[in-house]
Amino acid sequence: MLKDPNKDNLKTELMITRQHEKICKIPNCEGTITIFEGPGSEVLCRDHQLQCKEYGGFGNPAEPHTFFRDWICSNPLCNYDPRKDPAFEELEEPLKSTAMKYQMHGDHIIPRALGGTDAKENIQVLCKKCHDIKSFKNGDFANKTKKVINDL
């Protein structure tokens, strides 16, 4: 079951005082840390906290780039939207939404290993298939693939 934001508790006055002026960890966000307990409460503003997967969004506080995911693949040759995929019709909520979200990835245009950041400008939304193809094409899986092939 998804978390109901209307049932979130306020942090204690002491906690709010200690975090005063701390800024959200999502790149380019100037929001101050949320005054509500719950997912991401130590590092996210309220707007980003409500985008966490526990509330039904895509975000994971440990992976800031996930807050820039969306429902439609940005590859113009694909434009996959899992909400229109009949394969998910037989699933019940919340499993249906979760399964559909797993199809959409926040891909770093310039990988972090090559100096890319988690900023929105460096993230594109790709479906799982397009992300895998891009990753293999660019050698992002090179070491893992080599090990798998050698293990065969």
LINWOVEN-V679417 format. One record per backbone hydrogen bond with DSSP energy under -1.0 kcal/mol. NH is the residue of the N-H (numbers start at 1). CO is the residue of the C=O. E is the energy in kcal/mol with one decimal. If there is no record, write none. Layout:
NH;CO;E
NH;CO;E
This chain:
3;54;-3.0
7;4;-2.1
8;5;-1.3
11;35;-3.2
16;12;-2.3
17;13;-2.3
18;14;-2.3
19;15;-1.7
22;19;-2.9
24;31;-3.1
25;43;-2.7
29;26;-2.1
33;22;-1.8
34;44;-2.9
37;9;-2.9
41;38;-1.9
43;40;-1.5
44;40;-2.5
49;45;-2.4
50;46;-2.2
51;48;-1.0
52;49;-1.6
53;59;-2.6
55;52;-1.7
56;53;-1.2
57;52;-2.1
59;51;-2.6
63;60;-2.5
66;63;-2.4
67;64;-1.7
68;65;-1.6
69;66;-1.3
73;80;-2.4
74;125;-3.7
78;75;-2.3
79;75;-1.8
84;81;-2.2
85;82;-1.3
88;85;-1.7
89;86;-1.5
91;88;-1.6
96;92;-1.9
98;94;-2.2
99;95;-3.0
100;96;-2.3
101;97;-2.5
102;98;-1.8
103;100;-1.3
104;101;-1.6
105;126;-3.5
107;124;-3.1
109;122;-3.0
114;111;-1.6
115;112;-2.0
116;111;-2.5
122;119;-2.0
123;120;-1.6
124;107;-2.6
126;105;-2.4
128;103;-2.3
131;127;-2.7
132;128;-2.6
133;129;-2.4
134;130;-2.5
135;131;-2.6
136;132;-2.5
137;133;-2.6
138;134;-2.3
140;135;-2.5
142;139;-1.7
145;141;-3.6
146;142;-2.4
147;143;-1.9
148;144;-2.3
149;145;-3.0
150;146;-2.4
151;147;-2.1
